[in-house]
Amino acid sequence: MASMLTLRPPRLDDEALAVALHRDEAVARYLWTYPRLNMLAAREWFITAAGAEQGTYFPAILEDGVTVGFGWFGNCDGVNAMLSIALVRHRGKGLGYEAARLLLAYAFDDLKLHRVSTTVVEANVPARKLAERFGTLEGRMREAWEADPGVGASRQPVYIDVLVYGVLEAEWRALEAAHG
C-alpha cells in the first residue's frame, strides 16, 4: 500500500522531532545551522519557526498521520521562496520525492508563489538528485559551505560548493501535467 503524505501546520508536540532533526548527524550536517544546535537553541528555533505567523511557511510532513519531517519556505516574499525539506524518519524510501511534490503543490496552489528555489550542498547526492527532478540548476556558490573537518591533527576547514536549483510555477504545472 502506498504511503499517504499530508501537510499540516507545526504543533508544539512536534518539538521533539524537530530537535531530533538537529541532533541527527545524517540531517544536521546539511543544515545551515550546522554545527549542531544545542538542545536549548534547537527548542528556541522550533518555537519561533512554529509560531502562528511563521507556521504557514513551516509545514509538518505526515505519513499516515505520523510526523516524519518538515518543509521550510524561507525568505518567502509572496513571490519567491527557498524550500528546504528534512525527513527525520524513513529516509531512503522515496518519501523525499513525495514530500517535494506535495510541498511544491502547496507553494504554487496555496501560497500562490511564482518561483521556488532550493540550495543543496554538492556533497549531498540524494538531495541533488531530488532537486534535479523538479528544478533547473541555476548556479553554484563556490566554497559556500564549511564542512565539519572531523577529528585529527589538521582540522583545517573544508569548503564545499552549494548548488542552487529553481522551478517556476509554469514549469511546475508542465511537470505535473506530464506526470498526470
N, C-alpha and C positions, 0 to 999 in steps of 0.2 A: 504494500500500500504506500502510495506517495505521501510525503510529508506535506503538511499544510502550514505554510508560514503566514503570519499576520503581523501587523504593526499595532502598537498602542503607545500612548504617552508613558513616559517612565513614572514609576511609583517609588516611594521611599523603600518599599520592601525589595526593590531591585538593587539596592545599595551593595549588598554582599557580593552579587555577581559583578557589578561594576568595579568594585575594589579588587575582586579576583582577577579581572582583566588586567589591571595594573600590576598584579603580582605574578602573572603567568608569563614566564620568560619568552615563550613562543609568540605571545602577543605583544608584550611590553617593549620588546627590543625594536619594534617598528612604530611605536607611538612617539609623537613629538614631545611627550612629557618624559621620555627616557633620559637619564636613568630613572628607574622605577620610583614612583612616588611612595613616600611612607604612608602608612595606614591613615593617619590623620589628614594628610594632604589629599589622598585619594578620596576620602569621605567628603571633604570640603569641595573638591572638584565635582563629585557626583551631585551633591545637594544644589550647587549652583547650576549645573547643566540640566538638572531635572526640574528646576524652578518653573513656576507657572508660565512665565513669559518665554523661557527657553525650551520648554518641553516639546513644543511643536517641531523644533529642529533637532530633537534628540530622541527619536522613536526607539522603543524597545522592539526587538525582533523575537517573535514567539514561534515555536514549533509545537503544534498540537497543544497550545495553551501554556507551554513552559518557556520561560525566557531563556534564549540561547545566545543572545548578544545584543548589540546596539548599532544603530546607524547614527551618524552625526552630520548635520548640514552646517558647516562652519562658514563664517563670513557671508552669511545669506543676506543679500540686499534686496530681495524681492525679484531680482532678475537672474542673478548668478548665485551659485553656492559651491562650496568644496565638500564633497562627500567622502566620509570615511566609514568603513564597516569593520566591526570587530566581533567575531564569533568566539565566545569563550568555551563553548561546548560543541562537540560534534564536528570539529574541523576535519576537512578531507572527505566529506560525504556529499559534496555538491550543494550544500546549503548556501555557500557564498554566491553562487550563480543565482539561486532563487531569491536570496536576500537582495542582491543588486537589482534584479528585475523589479521586485516589489518596491524598493526604495526609489528607483528611478521613476516608476509609475506614480508614486506619491509626490515626487518632486515636480513632475510635469502636470499631473492631473489635479492635485490638491494645492500645492504651493504655487502653482502657475509660474514656474521658473522657465527661463529661456535657455539656460545653459547650466550644466553640472560638470564640474571637473573633479579630479582626484589627483593626489600625489602619491607616488609609490617609490619606496626605496628600491633601487635597482636590484639589490640582493634578495628581495622578497619575490621570488619567482612565482608562487601561486597568485599573489596579488597582481603581479604584472600580467599574467595570463588572463585573469579575470577582467582587468581594465581594458585589455586589448579586445575582448569580446564585445565590449559596449562602446568604446570610445576610440578616438584618434590620438595618437601620440602628438602632443603639441609642443613639447620642449623638454629640455634636460637642464636641470640646475646642477652644475658641476660641483662636486665635492661639498654638497649642501648638508650632508648627514654625517654626524660624527658617531661612528660605530663604537661600541664598547671594545676597547683593546684587549680585554681579558686580563689574565694574570700573567706574570712573567717579568723578566728583568727590564725589557724595553718599555712596555706600557705606553708606547707612543700612540697618539691618536691616529685612527684610521678614518679617512673621509671617503664617503661613497656618494655617487651621483643619485639624484632624485629625479624621477621621470614624472612629467605632467601629462595627463590624459584628459580629454574633454569630449562631451557629447552635447549637441544642440537638440532642442525639442523636436525639430523636423527630422533629424537623424534618428532619434529615439522612436518616433512614430513609424518611420520606414522599417526599422529593425523589428518592431512589434508586429507590423503588418506582414512582414516576410515570415515570421515565426508563428503567425496565426494565433 
